[in-house]
Amino acid sequence: MTAATATRPVNRPATVLFASLAGTTIEFFDFYTYANAAVLVFPKLFFPASDAVAATMQSLVTFALAFLARPFGSALFGHFGDRIGRKATLVAALLTMGISTVVIGLLPTYADIGMWAPVLLALCRFGQGLGLGGEWGGAVLLATENAPPSRRAWYGMFPQLGAPIGFFLSSGVFLLLSQTLSDREFFAYGWRIPFLASALLVLVGLYVRLTLTETPAFRDVLDRNERVRVPALTVFREHRRPLVLGTFLAVATFVVFYIMTVFTMSWGTSALHYSRKELLLLQLFAVVFFGLTIPLSAVLADRRGARMAMIVVSVLIAAFGLFIKPLFGSGHLTLVTVFMVLGLSLTGLTYGPLGTLLSELFPASVRYTGSSLSFNLAGILGASLAPYIAMTLATSHGLQYVGYYLSASALLSLGALLLTEKTPAGAALR
């Protein structure tokens, strides 16, 4: 055993971190490209209706569909990730997401094929969710299971950085297209460019991941013959408490992010009458703070523990919810900018330690499945309907109720965090 261990190939830290970052960047670029299109493009081209608000709401339902698909992706890819390994499963997840995204860029619109257009769009969106359901957990494990014990949170935040980078790239492409193309050109063909361009990014991600070897934790599972026959069943049967708590502690992370991105874009361009360009520029500026606060959160998590870091941020998010109306609803660009920066900074602070914390809740034999299921079940509760709920609350009751919704989700996550057992950072990963 000692000789075999000594001759095992070791992944270089820089390669591991780049592979985990590159993969999630591609996945989130694809995912946010759809989010932008769901607000700016699909209501006009795939969901024609006399009422623009109704068309937008229908488009947001397909946006939510991916979150319903993600737990299935968690179970499917998690099964193979815990049975045959992290590397091969991550390659398959990336291909699933990438192919679904490219096909969206090739779809005919409602004017071309009628009701088949939204049906095919929904199927591709389901494919996106399936791929991302398997991607996130594997990328986090790729990083944390190769990390030194004292730097679990630092390594674990690299996959999380894919979210702001992917968002920045996606919004940047949409902004560039808005500036260089007329509205007629944008809706005729320009919106397809980001979806088709993701094919190049997928090739880069595949190349990097194919150079990796298995993580030490999974090789140890093989050595000890600890693989379980059906990981998803084992998680539900033997690890229900961490699964439930992991799901609820992540809810606020999703709610705050999708309110700050999808809802603000939809409400800002409709009710507040900002232009598409103005909102994209504002989001691009604010998402920089999202990216900067993720490394900051990792440093705090390595010093104080991922659980404690998320407890503090959940309290701050609950307080922030009370300021949505006076800031975002003010109509003053300066206050709206402050709102966007604060909201996305809090998103980074809660998102950074999340992967490390969820991976610590499960043993290595079911870690891929357990952490992925928790993350993606939280996506259903906290993200799939967040833009829809927020739009409904804002339209029928006012912006302050969107804030109450956010505060309530933060208190729910806080309760789950307080019930989660306190463990030394990375203890479950050793």
N, C-alpha and C positions, 0 to 999 in steps of 0.2 A: 504493500500500500504506500509506504514512504517513497519507494523508488518511482512508482507510477505518478505520485503527486509531484515529485521533483521534476519529472520530465513533461508535465502538462504545459501546453502553450499558455502564455499569459497575455491578455489583451493590454495594449498600451493605454494608459489613462486618457491621453489626448484623442485616440481613436474611439474609445468608448464614449467619451463625452460628445465628440462630434457626431457619432452615429446616432446617439439618443437625441441630440438636439436637431440634427438634420431631418430625421424621420418625423418628429412631431411638428417641426416647422412646415414640412410639406403637407402633413395631414391637416393642420390647422389652416394653412393657406387655402386648401381645397374647401374646408368647412366654412370659413369666413367668406370666401368668394360666393358661396351659395347664400350666406346670410345677407350680404350686400345685394345680391341679385333678387333675393326674396322680397326686398323692400323697394328696390329701384327699377327692376326689370320685369320679373315674372307676373306681377299684377296686371301689367299692360299686355304682355305677349302670351301668357298661358292661362290667365283667369279673367277673361273679358267680362265686365259687368257694368251696368249703368251707374252703379254706386262705387266710387273709387275705394272707399273704406272697406266695402264688402270684398272687393277683389284682393285688397291687401290682407284682410283677415284670412281668406282662403289660401293665399300664398304662405302665410305664417303657419297654417296647419301643416303644409308639406315640410316647412322648416322643422316643425315639432316631430315629424315622422322619424327623422334620423335618431332622435333620442329614444324613441320606442325600440328602434333596431339595435341600439348600442348594447343593451344587456344580452341580446342574442349573440352579438359579436363577442361579448365578454365570455359567455359560456362556450361558444364554438372555438374561438382562438385560445381561450384560457385552457380548454381541454387539451389541445395539442401543445400549448406552451408548457403545461405541467406534465405532459406525457412524453413528448419527443424533444422538447427544448425551446429556449427563448428565441434563438437565432432564426431557425426556419419559419417559425410562427410569425415573427416580425416581418419577414420578407413577404409572406402571404397576405398579411394584413395591409401592408403598404400597397401591394398590387390591387387588392380589392377596392381600396379607397381611390387609388389613382385611375383605374379603369372607369369606375362609376363617374368620376368627375369629368374625364375627357368625353364620355358619351353625352353628358349634359350639354357640353359645348357643341355637339353635333345634332341635337334634337330639333325636329321641325316644331313650329309654333302652332297655336290654336288656329290661326288663319290658314295653316297648311293642312292640318289633319283633324281639326275639331277636338273633341273630347279626349282623343287618344293622347294629345299633347300633355295635359296635366297628369294623365295616368302614367305615361312613360317617365315624366319628371319625378313623380312620386316613387317609382321603382328605383330610379337612379339615386334618389335621396336616401332610400332605404339601404342601398348598397354603400353609400358614404357612411351611414351610421354603423353598419355592420363592420366595415373596415376600421373605423375609429374606435369602436368598442374593443377591438383586439389590439389596436396599436398602443394606446396610452399605457396600459398596465405593463406590457412588454418593454416599452421604452424606459419606464421608471425602474423596472427590475434590472434591465441592462446596466443602468447607471448605479443603482444602490447596491446590487449584489457584487459589483466590482469595486466598491468604494472601501477605503480604510474605515475602521469602526468610528473614528472620531470625526469623520467628514461625510457621514451619510446624507445629511440635509444638503450640504453643498453639492455633492454629486447628484442628488435627487432633484435639485432645482433646474438642472440643465434641460431635461425634457420639458419642464414647465416653461422655460424660456421660449420654446417653440410657439407658444400661444401668442405672446406679443409680437414676435418676429413675423409669424404667419399672418397675423392681423395687419401689421404694418405693411407688409408686402401686398396683401390683397387690397387693402384700402388705397394704397399708393397707386396700384395699377388702375383701379377704378377712377381715381382722381385724374391720372394722366390721360385716360381715355376721355373723360369728361372735358378736359381742356383742349384736346387735340381733335376731337371729332364733334360734328354737329349732332343734335339730338336724333335726327333722322339716321345718320350713319351709326350712332351708338346703338340704337334699337334695331337697326338692320343687321349689323354683324359685329359691332365693337364689343358688345357684352360677352360674346363667345370667346374672345381672345384669352382672358384669364383662365377659363376652364381648359382650353386646349394647351396653353403654355405649361400647365401643371405636369404634362407628360415628360418634359425635360427635367423637371425637379425630381420626379419619381425615379428616373434613370440614375440620377446622382445618388439618391438615397439607397437604391438597390445596390449600387456598386460599393458604397461604404459598408453596408451591413453584411455583404457577402464576404468581406475580409475578416470578420470577427470570428472568435471561437465562443464556445458556451461559457456561461458565467460559473464561477467557482461554486456558488450555492446549488445550482442545478446539478453540477457534476457530483457534488456530495450526496444529493438525493439519489442519484444513480448508484453510487458506490454503496450506499446503505440500503439500497433496494426499498426505498420509501415511497415510490410512486403509487398513487391510488388509481383504481380502475376508472372511476368517473368523478373527476375533481369537483364538478358542480354539485353533485349529490352529496359529496363529503362536506362541502362548505355549508350547504343548507342543513345537513344532519348534525354536524359536529361543531360548527363555527357560526351559529346563528347570531349570537350576541355581537361579536365583532362585525359581522356583516350588517346588522341593523344599525349599530352605532356608527359604523363607518359611512353608511349611506346618509344618515341624518346630519353627521358633523360636516359633510361636504355640501349640503343643500345651499347654504348661504353663499358659498363661493360661486355657484352657478347663477343664482338669482341676481347677485350684484353685477356679475359680468354681463349677462344678457340684457339687463336693464340699461347698463351703461353703453351698450353697443347697439343692439338691434332696436330696442324700444326708443332710445334717444334719437336714432336716425329716423325712425318712422314718425314719431311725434314731432320732432324738430322740423322735418320737411313738410308736415301737414298742418298741424295746429299752430306751430310757432312761426311758420312761413320762412324758415331758413332755406337757402338753396342747397342743392345736393353738394356742390363744391364747398360751401361754407362748413357744412357738417362733417364732410370728409376731412377737411383741413383741421378742424377742431379735434376730431377723433385721432388723427395722426399725431397731433401735438400731445394729446393726453396719453396715448398709448406708450409713448416714450417713458412716462412715469410708471406705467404698468411694468415695463421691462426693467426699469432701474430698481424697483422695490422688490422684485423677486430675489435677486442676490442678497439684498439687505435682509430679507426674511430668512434666508438660508443661514446667514451668519448668526442671527438671533436664535434660530432653531437649534443649531449645533451647540450653542452655549447654554440655552435654557430648556431645550427640548421642543420638538415640533408641536406637541400637544399644548404646552403653555403658550407658545407663540400664537397659535390659532385661537386660544381662549381670549387673549388680549384683543386680537383683531376682530373677533366676533362682537365684542362689546362695542368697539368703535364703529362697526358697520351698523349695529342697531341704532346708535346715536345719529349716524349719518343719514339714515332714512328719514329723520324728522326735518331735514333741510332740503329735501328734493324740491318742494314747491317754491320756497323763497329763493332758491338759487336757479334751478333749471327753468322754473316758470316765471322768472323775473323779466325776461325779455331783454336784459342787458348782456351784451356779449362778454363783458369782463366776469360777471357772476356766473354765467353759463360755463365759461372756461374754468373758473375755480371749481365748479361742480364736477366737470369732467375729470379734472386733474385729481381731485380728492377721491372720487369714486373709483377711478382706475388704479390709483395708488393703493387704496384699500384692497382692491382685487388682487394686485400683485402680492401684497403682504399675506393674504390668506391662501393664495394659490401656490406660492413657493414651497411651503412645508407640507402641502397636502399629500403629494405622492409618497414622501418619506413616511409620514404618519400612517397612511393606509397600508403601506407595505409592511410596516412593523406589526400590524394586527394579526397577520396570518403566518403559519409555518411555511417553509419553502416548498413543501410538497403540493400545496394548493394556493400558493401566494399569487400566481398569475391570475387564476380564476377569482380568488377572493377579493383582491384589491381592485381588479377590473370591474367586477360586479358591483362593489360598493360605489365606485366612482360613477359608473353608468346608471345605476339605479338612482343615485343622487341627481344625475342629469335629467331623468324623467321627472322627478319631483321638483327640481329646482330650475331647470332650464327649458325643457321641452315646451312648456306652456307659459313661461315667464313673460315673453313679449306679448302673447295673447291676453294673459291676465292683466298685465300692466296697461295695455291699450284699452281693455274693457273698463278697468277701474278709472283710468284717466278720463275716458269719454263719458262715463255715467256718473262718476262721483267727484272727479277732480284729481289733480296731481298729488295732493297730499295723501291720498289713499294708496298711491303707488309707493310712497314712502313708508306707510304703515305696513304694507305687504313686505317690503324689504326688511324692515325692523323685526317683524314677526319671524321671518325666515332666519335672521341672525340669532334670535333668541332660541329658536328650535335647535340650531347647530350648537349654540353655547351649552344647552342642556345635554346634548349628546356627548360633547367634549368632557363635561364634568363627570359623566357616567363612565367614560372610557378609563380603563385602568392606566395608571401612570407607570411607564417602564423607562429604563435608561435608553437614551437615544441609540437606535440601531440594535437593541438587544435581541429582537426577534430575527434579525438578519444574520446573526453570527452562527 
